[in-house]
Amino acid sequence: MKNMLDVRQLLKRFGTFIYVGDRGGDLHLMEAETRELYKNGCITIQEYQESLIIIRKEMRNIEDGKGANAYE
């Protein structure tokens, strides 16, 4: 897993599509959904950890003003 597109594809495998029109809100929901998938045994620890790293990196980019066009 390398970028947000990979995280979106992971969530999509389970029928989860997240778009609320607010990038920060999307990322928080994606993190919560990823956590639930892991808690329920649907994804591996590696998928879980990689997803969280990517999501949190993107959150930091938004806070720093670098994540304006980050729907990759």
C-alpha distances in whole Angstrom, upper triangle without the diagonal:
4,6,9,9,6,7,10,10,9,12,14,14,16,18,17,18,18,20,23,24,23,20,20,21,18,16,18,19,15,15,18,17,13,16,18,16,15,19,20,18,16,13,12,13,9,7,10,10,6,7,11,10,8,11,14,13,14,17,18,18,20,22,23,24,21,19,21,19,16,15,13
4,7,8,6,8,11,11,12,14,16,17,19,20,19,19,19,20,23,23,22,19,19,21,18,16,19,19,16,16,19,18,15,18,21,19,18,22,23,22,20,16,16,16,12,11,13,12,8,9,11,10,7,11,13,11,12,15,16,15,18,20,20,21,18,16,19,17,13,13,11
4,5,5,7,9,10,11,13,14,16,18,19,17,16,16,17,20,19,19,15,16,18,15,13,16,17,13,14,17,17,15,17,20,18,19,22,23,22,20,17,17,17,14,12,13,13,9,9,11,10,6,9,11,10,9,13,14,13,15,18,18,18,15,13,15,13,10,10,7
4,5,5,6,9,10,11,12,14,16,16,14,13,12,13,16,16,15,12,13,14,11,10,13,13,10,12,15,14,13,16,18,17,18,21,22,21,19,17,18,18,16,13,13,13,11,8,10,10,7,7,10,10,8,11,13,12,13,16,17,17,14,11,13,12,8,7,6
4,5,5,6,9,10,10,12,15,15,13,12,12,13,17,17,17,14,16,17,13,12,16,15,12,14,17,15,14,18,19,17,19,22,23,22,19,17,18,19,17,14,15,16,13,10,13,13,10,11,14,14,12,15,17,16,16,20,21,20,17,14,15,13,9,7,5
4,5,5,6,9,10,11,13,14,13,13,14,16,19,20,19,16,18,18,15,13,16,16,12,13,16,14,12,16,17,15,16,20,20,19,16,14,15,16,13,10,12,13,10,8,12,12,9,11,14,14,13,16,18,17,18,22,22,22,19,17,18,16,13,11,9
4,5,5,6,9,10,12,13,11,11,11,13,16,18,17,14,15,15,12,10,13,12,8,10,13,11,9,12,14,12,13,17,17,17,14,12,13,14,12,9,10,11,9,6,9,10,8,8,12,12,11,14,16,16,17,20,21,21,19,16,18,16,12,11,10
4,5,5,6,9,10,10,8,8,8,11,14,15,15,13,15,14,11,10,13,12,8,11,13,11,10,14,15,13,15,18,18,18,15,14,16,17,16,12,13,15,12,9,12,14,11,10,14,15,13,15,18,17,18,21,22,22,20,16,17,15,12,10,9
4,5,5,6,9,10,9,9,11,14,17,19,19,17,18,18,14,14,16,15,11,14,16,13,12,15,16,13,15,19,18,18,14,13,15,17,15,12,13,15,13,11,14,16,13,13,17,17,16,18,21,21,21,24,26,25,23,19,21,18,15,12,11
4,5,5,7,9,9,10,12,15,18,20,20,18,19,18,15,14,16,14,10,12,13,11,9,12,13,10,12,15,15,14,11,9,11,13,12,8,10,13,11,9,12,14,12,12,16,17,16,18,21,21,22,24,26,26,24,21,22,20,17,15,14
4,5,6,7,5,7,9,12,15,18,18,16,17,16,12,12,13,11,8,10,11,8,7,11,11,9,11,14,14,14,11,10,13,15,15,11,11,14,13,10,12,15,13,12,16,18,16,18,21,21,21,24,26,25,24,20,22,20,17,14,14
4,5,5,5,6,9,12,16,18,19,17,19,17,14,15,16,13,11,14,14,11,11,15,14,12,15,17,16,16,13,12,16,18,17,14,14,17,16,13,16,18,16,15,19,20,19,20,24,23,23,26,28,27,25,22,23,21,18,15,14
4,6,7,10,13,16,19,22,22,21,22,21,17,17,19,16,13,15,16,12,12,15,14,11,13,16,15,14,10,10,14,16,16,13,14,17,16,14,17,19,18,17,21,22,21,23,26,26,26,29,31,30,28,25,26,24,21,18,17
4,6,9,12,15,18,21,22,21,22,20,17,17,18,14,12,14,14,10,10,13,11,9,12,14,12,12,9,10,14,16,17,13,14,17,17,14,17,20,19,18,21,23,22,23,26,27,26,29,31,31,29,26,27,25,22,19,19
4,6,10,13,16,19,20,20,21,19,15,17,17,14,13,15,15,11,12,15,13,11,15,17,15,16,12,14,17,20,20,16,17,20,19,16,19,22,20,19,22,24,22,23,27,27,26,29,31,30,29,25,26,24,21,18,19
4,6,10,13,16,17,16,17,15,12,13,14,10,9,12,12,8,10,13,12,10,14,16,15,16,13,14,17,19,19,16,15,18,18,14,16,19,17,16,19,21,19,20,23,23,23,25,28,27,26,22,23,21,19,16,17
4,7,10,12,14,14,15,13,10,12,13,10,9,13,13,10,12,15,15,14,17,19,18,19,16,17,20,21,21,17,17,20,19,15,17,19,17,15,18,20,18,18,22,22,21,23,26,25,24,20,20,18,16,13,14
4,7,9,10,10,12,9,6,9,10,7,7,11,11,9,12,14,14,14,17,19,19,21,18,18,21,22,22,18,17,19,18,15,16,18,16,13,16,18,15,15,19,19,17,20,23,22,21,17,17,16,14,12,14
4,6,8,8,10,8,6,9,11,9,10,13,14,13,15,18,18,18,21,22,23,24,22,21,24,25,25,21,20,22,21,17,18,20,17,14,17,18,15,15,19,18,16,19,21,20,19,16,15,14,13,10,13
4,6,8,9,7,6,10,11,9,11,14,14,14,17,19,19,20,23,24,24,26,24,24,27,27,27,24,22,24,23,19,19,21,19,16,18,20,16,15,19,19,16,18,21,19,20,16,15,15,15,13,16
4,6,9,8,8,11,12,12,13,16,17,17,19,21,22,23,25,27,27,29,27,26,29,29,29,25,24,25,24,21,21,22,19,16,18,19,16,15,18,17,14,17,19,17,17,14,13,13,13,11,15
4,6,5,6,9,10,11,12,14,15,16,18,20,21,22,24,26,27,29,27,26,28,28,27,24,23,24,22,19,18,20,17,14,16,17,13,12,15,14,11,13,16,14,15,12,11,12,12,11,15
4,5,5,6,9,10,10,12,14,15,16,18,20,21,23,24,26,27,25,24,26,25,24,22,20,21,19,16,16,16,14,11,12,13,9,9,12,11,8,11,13,12,12,9,9,9,9,9,12
4,5,5,6,9,10,11,12,14,15,17,19,20,21,23,25,26,25,23,25,24,24,21,19,19,19,15,14,15,13,10,10,12,9,7,10,10,8,9,12,12,13,10,11,12,11,12,15
4,5,5,6,9,10,11,12,14,15,17,18,20,21,23,25,23,22,24,24,24,21,19,20,19,16,15,17,15,12,12,15,12,10,13,14,11,13,16,16,16,13,14,15,13,13,16
4,6,5,6,9,10,10,12,14,15,16,18,20,21,23,21,20,22,22,22,19,17,18,17,14,13,15,13,10,12,14,11,10,14,14,12,14,17,16,16,13,13,13,11,10,13
4,5,5,6,9,10,10,12,14,15,16,18,20,21,20,18,20,19,19,16,14,15,14,11,10,12,10,6,8,10,8,7,11,12,10,12,15,15,15,11,13,13,11,11,13
4,5,5,6,9,10,11,12,14,16,17,19,20,19,18,20,19,19,17,14,15,15,12,10,13,12,8,9,12,11,9,12,14,12,13,17,17,17,14,16,17,15,14,17
4,5,5,6,8,10,11,12,14,15,16,18,17,17,19,19,19,17,14,16,16,12,12,15,14,10,12,15,13,12,16,17,15,17,20,20,20,17,18,18,16,15,17
4,5,5,6,8,10,10,12,14,15,17,15,14,16,16,16,13,11,13,13,9,9,12,11,8,10,13,11,11,15,16,15,17,20,20,19,16,17,17,14,13,14
4,5,5,6,9,10,11,12,14,16,15,13,15,14,15,12,9,11,11,8,6,10,10,7,8,12,11,10,14,15,15,16,19,20,19,17,19,19,16,15,17
4,5,5,6,9,10,10,12,14,14,13,16,15,16,14,11,13,14,11,10,13,14,11,12,15,15,14,17,19,18,19,22,23,23,20,22,22,19,18,20
4,5,5,6,9,10,11,12,11,11,14,14,16,13,10,13,14,11,11,14,14,12,14,17,16,16,19,20,20,21,24,25,24,21,22,22,19,18,19
4,5,5,6,9,10,11,9,8,11,11,12,9,7,9,10,7,8,11,12,10,12,15,15,15,18,20,20,21,24,24,23,20,23,22,19,17,18
4,5,5,6,9,10,10,9,11,10,12,10,7,10,12,9,9,12,13,12,13,16,17,16,19,21,21,22,25,26,25,22,25,25,21,21,21
4,5,5,6,9,9,9,12,12,15,13,10,13,15,12,12,16,17,15,16,20,20,19,22,24,24,25,28,29,28,25,27,27,24,22,23
4,6,5,6,5,6,9,10,12,10,8,12,13,11,12,16,16,15,17,20,20,20,23,25,25,26,29,29,28,25,27,27,23,22,22
4,5,5,6,5,7,7,10,9,6,10,12,11,11,14,16,15,17,19,20,20,23,25,25,26,29,30,29,26,29,28,24,23,23
4,6,8,9,10,10,13,12,10,12,15,14,14,17,19,17,19,22,22,22,25,27,27,28,30,32,31,28,31,31,27,26,26
4,6,8,10,12,15,13,12,15,17,16,16,20,21,20,21,24,25,25,27,29,29,30,33,34,33,30,32,32,28,27,27
4,6,7,9,12,11,10,14,16,15,16,19,20,20,21,24,25,25,28,30,30,31,34,35,33,31,33,32,29,27,27
4,7,10,12,10,10,13,15,13,15,18,19,18,21,23,23,24,27,28,29,30,33,33,32,29,31,30,26,24,24
4,7,8,6,7,10,11,10,12,15,16,16,18,20,21,22,24,26,26,28,30,31,29,27,29,28,24,23,22
4,5,5,6,9,10,11,12,14,16,16,18,20,21,23,24,26,27,29,30,32,30,27,30,29,25,24,23
4,6,5,6,8,10,11,12,14,15,16,18,20,21,22,24,26,27,28,30,28,26,29,29,25,24,23
4,5,5,6,8,10,11,12,14,15,16,18,20,21,23,24,26,27,29,26,25,28,27,23,23,21
4,6,5,6,9,10,11,12,14,15,17,18,20,21,23,24,26,27,25,23,25,24,20,20,18
4,6,5,6,9,10,11,12,14,15,16,18,20,21,23,24,26,24,22,25,24,20,20,19
4,5,5,6,9,10,11,12,14,15,17,18,20,21,23,24,23,21,24,24,20,20,19
4,6,5,6,9,10,11,12,14,16,17,19,20,21,23,20,19,22,21,17,17,16
4,5,5,6,9,10,11,12,14,15,17,18,20,21,19,17,20,19,15,15,14
4,5,5,6,8,10,10,12,14,15,16,18,20,18,16,19,19,16,16,16
4,6,5,6,9,10,11,12,14,15,16,18,17,15,19,19,15,16,16
4,6,5,6,9,10,11,13,14,15,16,14,12,16,15,12,13,12
4,5,5,6,9,10,11,13,14,15,14,11,14,14,11,12,12
4,5,5,6,9,10,11,12,14,13,12,15,16,13,14,15
4,5,5,6,9,10,11,12,11,10,13,14,11,13,14
4,5,5,6,9,10,10,9,7,10,11,8,10,11
4,5,5,6,9,10,10,8,11,13,10,12,14
4,5,5,6,9,8,8,12,14,12,15,16
4,5,5,6,5,5,9,10,9,12,14
4,5,5,6,4,7,10,9,12,14
4,5,8,8,10,13,13,16,18
4,6,8,10,13,13,16,18
4,6,7,10,11,15,16
4,6,8,9,12,14
4,6,5,9,11
4,6,9,11
4,6,8
4,6
4
